[in-house]
Amino acid sequence: MLKSYTAKYTKISSGYMGQLVEWPEVITEGKTLEECREMLKDALHEMVLAYQQQGKEVPVGGCLLEQLPVEL
């Protein structure tokens, strides 16, 4: 069964910060939005593996959906 997460990106002085809304412990930064997006996917993958190895239940989710930032 596929699950989904919402990715939230915030513009910061050094680039972008990405975090999963449903799993706030999954957070990362990148110089560009694309770099941040890739790093967030990697962070999600690593967290899922770590939780599985520790026998913890993975929070609701499983694949990455995105909310892209819009500057008004």
PDB file of N, CA, C, O and CB in Angstrom:
ATOM      1  N   MET A   1       0.835  -1.179   0.000  1.00  0.00           N
ATOM      2  CA  MET A   1       0.000   0.000   0.000  1.00  0.00           C
ATOM      3  C   MET A   1       0.885   1.250   0.000  1.00  0.00           C
ATOM      4  O   MET A   1       1.771   1.391   0.843  1.00  0.00           O
ATOM      5  CB  MET A   1      -0.953  -0.006   1.216  1.00  0.00           C
ATOM      6  N   LEU A   2       0.641   2.140  -0.937  1.00  0.00           N
ATOM      7  CA  LEU A   2       1.398   3.384  -0.977  1.00  0.00           C
ATOM      8  C   LEU A   2       0.816   4.377   0.007  1.00  0.00           C
ATOM      9  O   LEU A   2      -0.401   4.495   0.151  1.00  0.00           O
ATOM     10  CB  LEU A   2       1.406   3.974  -2.393  1.00  0.00           C
ATOM     11  N   LYS A   3       1.687   5.076   0.670  1.00  0.00           N
ATOM     12  CA  LYS A   3       1.287   6.131   1.587  1.00  0.00           C
ATOM     13  C   LYS A   3       1.858   7.428   1.051  1.00  0.00           C
ATOM     14  O   LYS A   3       2.680   7.409   0.135  1.00  0.00           O
ATOM     15  CB  LYS A   3       1.774   5.848   3.051  1.00  0.00           C
ATOM     16  N   SER A   4       1.441   8.548   1.601  1.00  0.00           N
ATOM     17  CA  SER A   4       1.964   9.813   1.102  1.00  0.00           C
ATOM     18  C   SER A   4       2.276  10.761   2.245  1.00  0.00           C
ATOM     19  O   SER A   4       1.680  10.692   3.320  1.00  0.00           O
ATOM     20  CB  SER A   4       0.974  10.458   0.143  1.00  0.00           C
ATOM     21  N   TYR A   5       3.229  11.649   1.983  1.00  0.00           N
ATOM     22  CA  TYR A   5       3.620  12.697   2.917  1.00  0.00           C
ATOM     23  C   TYR A   5       3.506  14.034   2.208  1.00  0.00           C
ATOM     24  O   TYR A   5       3.585  14.103   0.981  1.00  0.00           O
ATOM     25  CB  TYR A   5       5.065  12.470   3.455  1.00  0.00           C
ATOM     26  N   THR A   6       3.323  15.070   2.961  1.00  0.00           N
ATOM     27  CA  THR A   6       3.315  16.425   2.425  1.00  0.00           C
ATOM     28  C   THR A   6       4.644  17.074   2.758  1.00  0.00           C
ATOM     29  O   THR A   6       5.018  17.171   3.927  1.00  0.00           O
ATOM     30  CB  THR A   6       2.126  17.257   2.993  1.00  0.00           C
ATOM     31  N   ALA A   7       5.359  17.517   1.737  1.00  0.00           N
ATOM     32  CA  ALA A   7       6.638  18.198   1.928  1.00  0.00           C
ATOM     33  C   ALA A   7       6.397  19.702   1.948  1.00  0.00           C
ATOM     34  O   ALA A   7       5.714  20.251   1.083  1.00  0.00           O
ATOM     35  CB  ALA A   7       7.655  17.814   0.810  1.00  0.00           C
ATOM     36  N   LYS A   8       6.967  20.348   2.944  1.00  0.00           N
ATOM     37  CA  LYS A   8       6.844  21.801   3.078  1.00  0.00           C
ATOM     38  C   LYS A   8       8.232  22.404   2.914  1.00  0.00           C
ATOM     39  O   LYS A   8       9.173  22.005   3.600  1.00  0.00           O
ATOM     40  CB  LYS A   8       6.209  22.203   4.461  1.00  0.00           C
ATOM     41  N   TYR A   9       8.359  23.371   2.000  1.00  0.00           N
ATOM     42  CA  TYR A   9       9.644  24.015   1.743  1.00  0.00           C
ATOM     43  C   TYR A   9       9.565  25.470   2.179  1.00  0.00           C
ATOM     44  O   TYR A   9       8.582  26.163   1.917  1.00  0.00           O
ATOM     45  CB  TYR A   9      10.035  23.910   0.242  1.00  0.00           C
ATOM     46  N   THR A  10      10.626  25.918   2.854  1.00  0.00           N
ATOM     47  CA  THR A  10      10.703  27.282   3.351  1.00  0.00           C
ATOM     48  C   THR A  10      11.997  27.911   2.846  1.00  0.00           C
ATOM     49  O   THR A  10      13.068  27.316   2.966  1.00  0.00           O
ATOM     50  CB  THR A  10      10.631  27.319   4.906  1.00  0.00           C
ATOM     51  N   LYS A  11      11.898  29.114   2.282  1.00  0.00           N
ATOM     52  CA  LYS A  11      13.094  29.841   1.840  1.00  0.00           C
ATOM     53  C   LYS A  11      13.823  30.352   3.070  1.00  0.00           C
ATOM     54  O   LYS A  11      13.231  31.022   3.917  1.00  0.00           O
ATOM     55  CB  LYS A  11      12.726  31.024   0.876  1.00  0.00           C
ATOM     56  N   ILE A  12      15.113  30.033   3.168  1.00  0.00           N
ATOM     57  CA  ILE A  12      15.948  30.491   4.279  1.00  0.00           C
ATOM     58  C   ILE A  12      17.178  31.184   3.694  1.00  0.00           C
ATOM     59  O   ILE A  12      17.398  31.139   2.484  1.00  0.00           O
ATOM     60  CB  ILE A  12      16.361  29.297   5.217  1.00  0.00           C
ATOM     61  N   SER A  13      17.970  31.817   4.538  1.00  0.00           N
ATOM     62  CA  SER A  13      19.114  32.596   4.046  1.00  0.00           C
ATOM     63  C   SER A  13      20.112  31.759   3.252  1.00  0.00           C
ATOM     64  O   SER A  13      20.723  32.262   2.310  1.00  0.00           O
ATOM     65  CB  SER A  13      19.824  33.248   5.206  1.00  0.00           C
ATOM     66  N   SER A  14      20.285  30.494   3.616  1.00  0.00           N
ATOM     67  CA  SER A  14      21.257  29.641   2.928  1.00  0.00           C
ATOM     68  C   SER A  14      20.647  28.835   1.783  1.00  0.00           C
ATOM     69  O   SER A  14      21.349  28.043   1.156  1.00  0.00           O
ATOM     70  CB  SER A  14      21.893  28.699   3.916  1.00  0.00           C
ATOM     71  N   GLY A  15      19.353  29.019   1.495  1.00  0.00           N
ATOM     72  CA  GLY A  15      18.694  28.284   0.412  1.00  0.00           C
ATOM     73  C   GLY A  15      17.272  27.923   0.783  1.00  0.00           C
ATOM     74  O   GLY A  15      16.409  28.794   0.891  1.00  0.00           O
ATOM     75  N   TYR A  16      17.024  26.616   0.982  1.00  0.00           N
ATOM     76  CA  TYR A  16      15.695  26.119   1.325  1.00  0.00           C
ATOM     77  C   TYR A  16      15.767  25.091   2.441  1.00  0.00           C
ATOM     78  O   TYR A  16      16.728  24.327   2.538  1.00  0.00           O
ATOM     79  CB  TYR A  16      15.018  25.513   0.100  1.00  0.00           C
ATOM     80  N   MET A  17      14.753  25.081   3.273  1.00  0.00           N
ATOM     81  CA  MET A  17      14.587  24.047   4.288  1.00  0.00           C
ATOM     82  C   MET A  17      13.369  23.236   3.883  1.00  0.00           C
ATOM     83  O   MET A  17      12.333  23.798   3.527  1.00  0.00           O
ATOM     84  CB  MET A  17      14.427  24.658   5.739  1.00  0.00           C
ATOM     85  N   GLY A  18      13.491  21.912   3.937  1.00  0.00           N
ATOM     86  CA  GLY A  18      12.385  21.013   3.624  1.00  0.00           C
ATOM     87  C   GLY A  18      12.052  20.163   4.828  1.00  0.00           C
ATOM     88  O   GLY A  18      12.941  19.699   5.542  1.00  0.00           O
ATOM     89  N   GLN A  19      10.747  19.957   5.051  1.00  0.00           N
ATOM     90  CA  GLN A  19      10.296  19.170   6.197  1.00  0.00           C
ATOM     91  C   GLN A  19       9.004  18.462   5.824  1.00  0.00           C
ATOM     92  O   GLN A  19       8.201  18.984   5.051  1.00  0.00           O
ATOM     93  CB  GLN A  19      10.095  20.066   7.455  1.00  0.00           C
ATOM     94  N   LEU A  20       8.809  17.275   6.375  1.00  0.00           N
ATOM     95  CA  LEU A  20       7.560  16.564   6.158  1.00  0.00           C
ATOM     96  C   LEU A  20       6.542  17.002   7.198  1.00  0.00           C
ATOM     97  O   LEU A  20       6.824  16.978   8.396  1.00  0.00           O
ATOM     98  CB  LEU A  20       7.777  15.039   6.213  1.00  0.00           C
ATOM     99  N   VAL A  21       5.371  17.397   6.750  1.00  0.00           N
ATOM    100  CA  VAL A  21       4.326  17.878   7.644  1.00  0.00           C
ATOM    101  C   VAL A  21       3.888  16.768   8.599  1.00  0.00           C
ATOM    102  O   VAL A  21       3.735  17.001   9.798  1.00  0.00           O
ATOM    103  CB  VAL A  21       3.124  18.400   6.837  1.00  0.00           C
ATOM    104  N   GLU A  22       3.687  15.569   8.070  1.00  0.00           N
ATOM    105  CA  GLU A  22       3.190  14.459   8.880  1.00  0.00           C
ATOM    106  C   GLU A  22       4.280  13.785   9.716  1.00  0.00           C
ATOM    107  O   GLU A  22       3.968  13.008  10.619  1.00  0.00           O
ATOM    108  CB  GLU A  22       2.541  13.436   7.989  1.00  0.00           C
ATOM    109  N   TRP A  23       5.537  14.067   9.432  1.00  0.00           N
ATOM    110  CA  TRP A  23       6.665  13.449  10.129  1.00  0.00           C
ATOM    111  C   TRP A  23       7.746  14.513  10.292  1.00  0.00           C
ATOM    112  O   TRP A  23       8.756  14.480   9.589  1.00  0.00           O
ATOM    113  CB  TRP A  23       7.213  12.190   9.348  1.00  0.00           C
ATOM    114  N   PRO A  24       7.542  15.472  11.228  1.00  0.00           N
ATOM    115  CA  PRO A  24       8.413  16.646  11.338  1.00  0.00           C
ATOM    116  C   PRO A  24       9.880  16.341  11.634  1.00  0.00           C
ATOM    117  O   PRO A  24      10.741  17.193  11.413  1.00  0.00           O
ATOM    118  CB  PRO A  24       7.893  17.534  12.400  1.00  0.00           C
ATOM    119  N   GLU A  25      10.176  15.144  12.128  1.00  0.00           N
ATOM    120  CA  GLU A  25      11.576  14.778  12.380  1.00  0.00           C
ATOM    121  C   GLU A  25      12.366  14.649  11.078  1.00  0.00           C
ATOM    122  O   GLU A  25      13.595  14.710  11.092  1.00  0.00           O
ATOM    123  CB  GLU A  25      11.648  13.462  13.165  1.00  0.00           C
ATOM    124  N   VAL A  26      11.671  14.471   9.956  1.00  0.00           N
ATOM    125  CA  VAL A  26      12.339  14.383   8.655  1.00  0.00           C
ATOM    126  C   VAL A  26      12.474  15.807   8.124  1.00  0.00           C
ATOM    127  O   VAL A  26      11.515  16.395   7.624  1.00  0.00           O
ATOM    128  CB  VAL A  26      11.538  13.458   7.640  1.00  0.00           C
ATOM    129  N   ILE A  27      13.692  16.349   8.246  1.00  0.00           N
ATOM    130  CA  ILE A  27      13.944  17.740   7.898  1.00  0.00           C
ATOM    131  C   ILE A  27      15.336  17.855   7.303  1.00  0.00           C
ATOM    132  O   ILE A  27      16.245  17.131   7.707  1.00  0.00           O
ATOM    133  CB  ILE A  27      13.793  18.664   9.133  1.00  0.00           C
ATOM    134  N   THR A  28      15.510  18.753   6.353  1.00  0.00           N
ATOM    135  CA  THR A  28      16.807  18.930   5.718  1.00  0.00           C
ATOM    136  C   THR A  28      16.901  20.317   5.105  1.00  0.00           C
ATOM    137  O   THR A  28      15.923  21.064   5.084  1.00  0.00           O
ATOM    138  CB  THR A  28      17.042  17.852   4.650  1.00  0.00           C
ATOM    139  N   GLU A  29      18.078  20.656   4.609  1.00  0.00           N
ATOM    140  CA  GLU A  29      18.298  21.934   3.936  1.00  0.00           C
ATOM    141  C   GLU A  29      19.082  21.700   2.655  1.00  0.00           C
ATOM    142  O   GLU A  29      19.837  20.735   2.541  1.00  0.00           O
ATOM    143  CB  GLU A  29      19.044  22.930   4.860  1.00  0.00           C
ATOM    144  N   GLY A  30      18.893  22.596   1.691  1.00  0.00           N
ATOM    145  CA  GLY A  30      19.658  22.555   0.452  1.00  0.00           C
ATOM    146  C   GLY A  30      19.832  23.953  -0.098  1.00  0.00           C
ATOM    147  O   GLY A  30      19.055  24.855   0.215  1.00  0.00           O
ATOM    148  N   LYS A  31      20.860  24.133  -0.922  1.00  0.00           N
ATOM    149  CA  LYS A  31      21.118  25.461  -1.495  1.00  0.00           C
ATOM    150  C   LYS A  31      20.055  25.854  -2.514  1.00  0.00           C
ATOM    151  O   LYS A  31      19.721  27.031  -2.647  1.00  0.00           O
ATOM    152  CB  LYS A  31      22.498  25.496  -2.151  1.00  0.00           C
ATOM    153  N   THR A  32      19.521  24.862  -3.237  1.00  0.00           N
ATOM    154  CA  THR A  32      18.456  25.120  -4.212  1.00  0.00           C
ATOM    155  C   THR A  32      17.238  24.286  -3.829  1.00  0.00           C
ATOM    156  O   THR A  32      17.338  23.345  -3.042  1.00  0.00           O
ATOM    157  CB  THR A  32      18.926  24.789  -5.675  1.00  0.00           C
ATOM    158  N   LEU A  33      16.102  24.638  -4.389  1.00  0.00           N
ATOM    159  CA  LEU A  33      14.886  23.879  -4.114  1.00  0.00           C
ATOM    160  C   LEU A  33      15.042  22.427  -4.572  1.00  0.00           C
ATOM    161  O   LEU A  33      14.617  21.502  -3.879  1.00  0.00           O
ATOM    162  CB  LEU A  33      13.676  24.532  -4.807  1.00  0.00           C
ATOM    163  N   GLU A  34      15.650  22.236  -5.736  1.00  0.00           N
ATOM    164  CA  GLU A  34      15.845  20.877  -6.256  1.00  0.00           C
ATOM    165  C   GLU A  34      16.763  20.066  -5.345  1.00  0.00           C
ATOM    166  O   GLU A  34      16.491  18.896  -5.075  1.00  0.00           O
ATOM    167  CB  GLU A  34      16.425  20.926  -7.678  1.00  0.00           C
ATOM    168  N   GLU A  35      17.848  20.678  -4.871  1.00  0.00           N
ATOM    169  CA  GLU A  35      18.766  19.986  -3.967  1.00  0.00           C
ATOM    170  C   GLU A  35      18.046  19.632  -2.662  1.00  0.00           C
ATOM    171  O   GLU A  35      18.209  18.530  -2.137  1.00  0.00           O
ATOM    172  CB  GLU A  35      20.016  20.861  -3.679  1.00  0.00           C
ATOM    173  N   CYS A  36      17.263  20.558  -2.152  1.00  0.00           N
ATOM    174  CA  CYS A  36      16.519  20.321  -0.915  1.00  0.00           C
ATOM    175  C   CYS A  36      15.516  19.180  -1.106  1.00  0.00           C
ATOM    176  O   CYS A  36      15.363  18.330  -0.229  1.00  0.00           O
ATOM    177  CB  CYS A  36      15.790  21.611  -0.464  1.00  0.00           C
ATOM    178  N   ARG A  37      14.844  19.167  -2.239  1.00  0.00           N
ATOM    179  CA  ARG A  37      13.866  18.122  -2.557  1.00  0.00           C
ATOM    180  C   ARG A  37      14.537  16.753  -2.564  1.00  0.00           C
ATOM    181  O   ARG A  37      14.022  15.802  -1.974  1.00  0.00           O
ATOM    182  CB  ARG A  37      13.197  18.397  -3.922  1.00  0.00           C
ATOM    183  N   GLU A  38      15.690  16.653  -3.233  1.00  0.00           N
ATOM    184  CA  GLU A  38      16.405  15.374  -3.296  1.00  0.00           C
ATOM    185  C   GLU A  38      16.887  14.945  -1.914  1.00  0.00           C
ATOM    186  O   GLU A  38      16.798  13.770  -1.559  1.00  0.00           O
ATOM    187  CB  GLU A  38      17.596  15.473  -4.259  1.00  0.00           C
ATOM    188  N   MET A  39      17.393  15.890  -1.141  1.00  0.00           N
ATOM    189  CA  MET A  39      17.883  15.565   0.196  1.00  0.00           C
ATOM    190  C   MET A  39      16.733  15.127   1.112  1.00  0.00           C
ATOM    191  O   MET A  39      16.912  14.263   1.970  1.00  0.00           O
ATOM    192  CB  MET A  39      18.615  16.777   0.803  1.00  0.00           C
ATOM    193  N   LEU A  40      15.552  15.729   0.923  1.00  0.00           N
ATOM    194  CA  LEU A  40      14.401  15.345   1.731  1.00  0.00           C
ATOM    195  C   LEU A  40      13.955  13.920   1.383  1.00  0.00           C
ATOM    196  O   LEU A  40      13.583  13.151   2.269  1.00  0.00           O
ATOM    197  CB  LEU A  40      13.241  16.340   1.521  1.00  0.00           C
ATOM    198  N   LYS A  41      13.993  13.580   0.115  1.00  0.00           N
ATOM    199  CA  LYS A  41      13.665  12.199  -0.285  1.00  0.00           C
ATOM    200  C   LYS A  41      14.646  11.218   0.351  1.00  0.00           C
ATOM    201  O   LYS A  41      14.247  10.166   0.851  1.00  0.00           O
ATOM    202  CB  LYS A  41      13.690  12.053  -1.831  1.00  0.00           C
ATOM    203  N   ASP A  42      15.938  11.573   0.326  1.00  0.00           N
ATOM    204  CA  ASP A  42      16.955  10.713   0.943  1.00  0.00           C
ATOM    205  C   ASP A  42      16.728  10.598   2.452  1.00  0.00           C
ATOM    206  O   ASP A  42      16.830   9.512   3.023  1.00  0.00           O
ATOM    207  CB  ASP A  42      18.370  11.263   0.659  1.00  0.00           C
ATOM    208  N   ALA A  43      16.419  11.731   3.088  1.00  0.00           N
ATOM    209  CA  ALA A  43      16.178  11.726   4.536  1.00  0.00           C
ATOM    210  C   ALA A  43      14.978  10.851   4.879  1.00  0.00           C
ATOM    211  O   ALA A  43      15.009  10.119   5.868  1.00  0.00           O
ATOM    212  CB  ALA A  43      15.955  13.160   5.053  1.00  0.00           C
ATOM    213  N   LEU A  44      13.925  10.921   4.076  1.00  0.00           N
ATOM    214  CA  LEU A  44      12.748  10.085   4.296  1.00  0.00           C
ATOM    215  C   LEU A  44      13.122   8.611   4.187  1.00  0.00           C
ATOM    216  O   LEU A  44      12.731   7.806   5.032  1.00  0.00           O
ATOM    217  CB  LEU A  44      11.636  10.435   3.287  1.00  0.00           C
ATOM    218  N   HIS A  45      13.865   8.261   3.165  1.00  0.00           N
ATOM    219  CA  HIS A  45      14.283   6.872   2.963  1.00  0.00           C
ATOM    220  C   HIS A  45      15.100   6.374   4.158  1.00  0.00           C
ATOM    221  O   HIS A  45      14.877   5.269   4.652  1.00  0.00           O
ATOM    222  CB  HIS A  45      15.103   6.739   1.663  1.00  0.00           C
ATOM    223  N   GLU A  46      16.038   7.190   4.612  1.00  0.00           N
ATOM    224  CA  GLU A  46      16.881   6.798   5.749  1.00  0.00           C
ATOM    225  C   GLU A  46      16.067   6.655   7.033  1.00  0.00           C
ATOM    226  O   GLU A  46      16.314   5.741   7.820  1.00  0.00           O
ATOM    227  CB  GLU A  46      17.998   7.824   5.956  1.00  0.00           C
ATOM    228  N   MET A  47      15.100   7.544   7.253  1.00  0.00           N
ATOM    229  CA  MET A  47      14.264   7.463   8.450  1.00  0.00           C
ATOM    230  C   MET A  47      13.394   6.208   8.431  1.00  0.00           C
ATOM    231  O   MET A  47      13.224   5.552   9.459  1.00  0.00           O
ATOM    232  CB  MET A  47      13.383   8.712   8.571  1.00  0.00           C
ATOM    233  N   VAL A  48      12.845   5.877   7.269  1.00  0.00           N
ATOM    234  CA  VAL A  48      12.035   4.658   7.159  1.00  0.00           C
ATOM    235  C   VAL A  48      12.898   3.447   7.503  1.00  0.00           C
ATOM    236  O   VAL A  48      12.471   2.579   8.266  1.00  0.00           O
ATOM    237  CB  VAL A  48      11.431   4.512   5.727  1.00  0.00           C
ATOM    238  N   LEU A  49      14.107   3.381   6.948  1.00  0.00           N
ATOM    239  CA  LEU A  49      15.010   2.258   7.246  1.00  0.00           C
ATOM    240  C   LEU A  49      15.359   2.200   8.730  1.00  0.00           C
ATOM    241  O   LEU A  49      15.353   1.125   9.331  1.00  0.00           O
ATOM    242  CB  LEU A  49      16.295   2.371   6.416  1.00  0.00           C
ATOM    243  N   ALA A  50      15.663   3.351   9.318  1.00  0.00           N
ATOM    244  CA  ALA A  50      16.026   3.390  10.738  1.00  0.00           C
ATOM    245  C   ALA A  50      14.864   2.929  11.609  1.00  0.00           C
ATOM    246  O   ALA A  50      15.062   2.160  12.549  1.00  0.00           O
ATOM    247  CB  ALA A  50      16.459   4.807  11.144  1.00  0.00           C
ATOM    248  N   TYR A  51      13.656   3.391  11.305  1.00  0.00           N
ATOM    249  CA  TYR A  51      12.488   2.978  12.081  1.00  0.00           C
ATOM    250  C   TYR A  51      12.246   1.474  11.941  1.00  0.00           C
ATOM    251  O   TYR A  51      11.928   0.801  12.921  1.00  0.00           O
ATOM    252  CB  TYR A  51      11.241   3.761  11.634  1.00  0.00           C
ATOM    253  N   GLN A  52      12.396   0.950  10.724  1.00  0.00           N
ATOM    254  CA  GLN A  52      12.195  -0.486  10.510  1.00  0.00           C
ATOM    255  C   GLN A  52      13.224  -1.292  11.289  1.00  0.00           C
ATOM    256  O   GLN A  52      12.882  -2.310  11.891  1.00  0.00           O
ATOM    257  CB  GLN A  52      12.277  -0.829   9.012  1.00  0.00           C
ATOM    258  N   GLN A  53      14.476  -0.853  11.287  1.00  0.00           N
ATOM    259  CA  GLN A  53      15.532  -1.567  11.996  1.00  0.00           C
ATOM    260  C   GLN A  53      15.305  -1.553  13.505  1.00  0.00           C
ATOM    261  O   GLN A  53      15.669  -2.501  14.200  1.00  0.00           O
ATOM    262  CB  GLN A  53      16.889  -0.958  11.668  1.00  0.00           C
ATOM    263  N   GLN A  54      14.702  -0.474  14.011  1.00  0.00           N
ATOM    264  CA  GLN A  54      14.448  -0.345  15.444  1.00  0.00           C
ATOM    265  C   GLN A  54      13.098  -0.929  15.847  1.00  0.00           C
ATOM    266  O   GLN A  54      12.735  -0.917  17.024  1.00  0.00           O
ATOM    267  CB  GLN A  54      14.515   1.111  15.851  1.00  0.00           C
ATOM    268  N   GLY A  55      12.355  -1.442  14.864  1.00  0.00           N
ATOM    269  CA  GLY A  55      11.052  -2.021  15.166  1.00  0.00           C
ATOM    270  C   GLY A  55       9.997  -0.986  15.515  1.00  0.00           C
ATOM    271  O   GLY A  55       8.980  -1.315  16.126  1.00  0.00           O
ATOM    272  N   LYS A  56      10.231   0.259  15.133  1.00  0.00           N
ATOM    273  CA  LYS A  56       9.256   1.321  15.391  1.00  0.00           C
ATOM    274  C   LYS A  56       8.244   1.384  14.250  1.00  0.00           C
ATOM    275  O   LYS A  56       8.537   0.999  13.118  1.00  0.00           O
ATOM    276  CB  LYS A  56       9.964   2.691  15.564  1.00  0.00           C
ATOM    277  N   GLU A  57       7.064   1.870  14.567  1.00  0.00           N
ATOM    278  CA  GLU A  57       6.046   2.038  13.533  1.00  0.00           C
ATOM    279  C   GLU A  57       6.324   3.323  12.759  1.00  0.00           C
ATOM    280  O   GLU A  57       6.485   4.393  13.347  1.00  0.00           O
ATOM    281  CB  GLU A  57       4.618   2.067  14.154  1.00  0.00           C
ATOM    282  N   VAL A  58       6.379   3.204  11.439  1.00  0.00           N
ATOM    283  CA  VAL A  58       6.611   4.361  10.580  1.00  0.00           C
ATOM    284  C   VAL A  58       5.338   5.204  10.556  1.00  0.00           C
ATOM    285  O   VAL A  58       4.253   4.667  10.335  1.00  0.00           O
ATOM    286  CB  VAL A  58       7.025   3.923   9.134  1.00  0.00           C
ATOM    287  N   PRO A  59       5.452   6.525  10.781  1.00  0.00           N
ATOM    288  CA  PRO A  59       4.265   7.386  10.718  1.00  0.00           C
ATOM    289  C   PRO A  59       3.548   7.264   9.380  1.00  0.00           C
ATOM    290  O   PRO A  59       4.149   6.869   8.381  1.00  0.00           O
ATOM    291  CB  PRO A  59       4.655   8.841  10.961  1.00  0.00           C
ATOM    292  N   VAL A  60       2.283   7.600   9.363  1.00  0.00           N
ATOM    293  CA  VAL A  60       1.472   7.495   8.151  1.00  0.00           C
ATOM    294  C   VAL A  60       2.195   8.189   7.008  1.00  0.00           C
ATOM    295  O   VAL A  60       2.588   9.349   7.127  1.00  0.00           O
ATOM    296  CB  VAL A  60       0.061   8.112   8.363  1.00  0.00           C
ATOM    297  N   GLY A  61       2.369   7.485   5.914  1.00  0.00           N
ATOM    298  CA  GLY A  61       3.040   8.028   4.742  1.00  0.00           C
ATOM    299  C   GLY A  61       3.843   6.944   4.056  1.00  0.00           C
ATOM    300  O   GLY A  61       3.752   5.777   4.439  1.00  0.00           O
ATOM    301  N   GLY A  62       4.627   7.300   3.048  1.00  0.00           N
ATOM    302  CA  GLY A  62       5.447   6.308   2.384  1.00  0.00           C
ATOM    303  C   GLY A  62       6.036   6.758   1.071  1.00  0.00           C
ATOM    304  O   GLY A  62       7.082   6.245   0.672  1.00  0.00           O
ATOM    305  N   CYS A  63       5.410   7.698   0.378  1.00  0.00           N
ATOM    306  CA  CYS A  63       6.001   8.279  -0.818  1.00  0.00           C
ATOM    307  C   CYS A  63       5.826   9.787  -0.715  1.00  0.00           C
ATOM    308  O   CYS A  63       4.995  10.269   0.055  1.00  0.00           O
ATOM    309  CB  CYS A  63       5.346   7.706  -2.133  1.00  0.00           C
ATOM    310  N   LEU A  64       6.591  10.515  -1.474  1.00  0.00           N
ATOM    311  CA  LEU A  64       6.669  11.957  -1.277  1.00  0.00           C
ATOM    312  C   LEU A  64       5.716  12.708  -2.204  1.00  0.00           C
ATOM    313  O   LEU A  64       5.798  12.588  -3.426  1.00  0.00           O
ATOM    314  CB  LEU A  64       8.093  12.438  -1.499  1.00  0.00           C
ATOM    315  N   LEU A  65       4.831  13.468  -1.617  1.00  0.00           N
ATOM    316  CA  LEU A  65       4.022  14.447  -2.347  1.00  0.00           C
ATOM    317  C   LEU A  65       4.542  15.812  -1.937  1.00  0.00           C
ATOM    318  O   LEU A  65       5.146  15.952  -0.874  1.00  0.00           O
ATOM    319  CB  LEU A  65       2.467  14.294  -2.043  1.00  0.00           C
ATOM    320  N   GLU A  66       4.316  16.812  -2.760  1.00  0.00           N
ATOM    321  CA  GLU A  66       4.899  18.105  -2.467  1.00  0.00           C
ATOM    322  C   GLU A  66       3.898  19.226  -2.490  1.00  0.00           C
ATOM    323  O   GLU A  66       2.957  19.228  -3.283  1.00  0.00           O
ATOM    324  CB  GLU A  66       5.981  18.396  -3.423  1.00  0.00           C
ATOM    325  N   GLN A  67       4.115  20.189  -1.601  1.00  0.00           N
ATOM    326  CA  GLN A  67       3.480  21.489  -1.666  1.00  0.00           C
ATOM    327  C   GLN A  67       4.604  22.449  -2.017  1.00  0.00           C
ATOM    328  O   GLN A  67       5.516  22.644  -1.214  1.00  0.00           O
ATOM    329  CB  GLN A  67       2.741  21.881  -0.308  1.00  0.00           C
ATOM    330  N   LEU A  68       4.558  23.036  -3.168  1.00  0.00           N
ATOM    331  CA  LEU A  68       5.636  23.922  -3.591  1.00  0.00           C
ATOM    332  C   LEU A  68       5.408  25.319  -3.044  1.00  0.00           C
ATOM    333  O   LEU A  68       4.267  25.777  -2.976  1.00  0.00           O
ATOM    334  CB  LEU A  68       5.746  23.957  -5.122  1.00  0.00           C
ATOM    335  N   PRO A  69       6.470  25.999  -2.654  1.00  0.00           N
ATOM    336  CA  PRO A  69       6.324  27.357  -2.136  1.00  0.00           C
ATOM    337  C   PRO A  69       5.951  28.324  -3.256  1.00  0.00           C
ATOM    338  O   PRO A  69       6.443  28.218  -4.380  1.00  0.00           O
ATOM    339  CB  PRO A  69       7.621  27.814  -1.450  1.00  0.00           C
ATOM    340  N   VAL A  70       5.095  29.243  -2.934  1.00  0.00           N
ATOM    341  CA  VAL A  70       4.687  30.270  -3.891  1.00  0.00           C
ATOM    342  C   VAL A  70       4.957  31.621  -3.251  1.00  0.00           C
ATOM    343  O   VAL A  70       4.452  31.921  -2.169  1.00  0.00           O
ATOM    344  CB  VAL A  70       3.172  30.121  -4.297  1.00  0.00           C
ATOM    345  N   GLU A  71       5.756  32.431  -3.927  1.00  0.00           N
ATOM    346  CA  GLU A  71       6.033  33.765  -3.421  1.00  0.00           C
ATOM    347  C   GLU A  71       4.999  34.710  -3.993  1.00  0.00           C
ATOM    348  O   GLU A  71       4.839  34.815  -5.209  1.00  0.00           O
ATOM    349  CB  GLU A  71       7.473  34.223  -3.781  1.00  0.00           C
ATOM    350  N   LEU A  72       4.291  35.405  -3.099  1.00  0.00           N
ATOM    351  CA  LEU A  72       3.254  36.345  -3.530  1.00  0.00           C
ATOM    352  C   LEU A  72       3.755  37.762  -3.511  1.00  0.00           C
ATOM    353  O   LEU A  72       3.010  38.684  -3.845  1.00  0.00           O
ATOM    354  CB  LEU A  72       2.028  36.226  -2.655  1.00  0.00           C
TER     355      LEU A  72
END
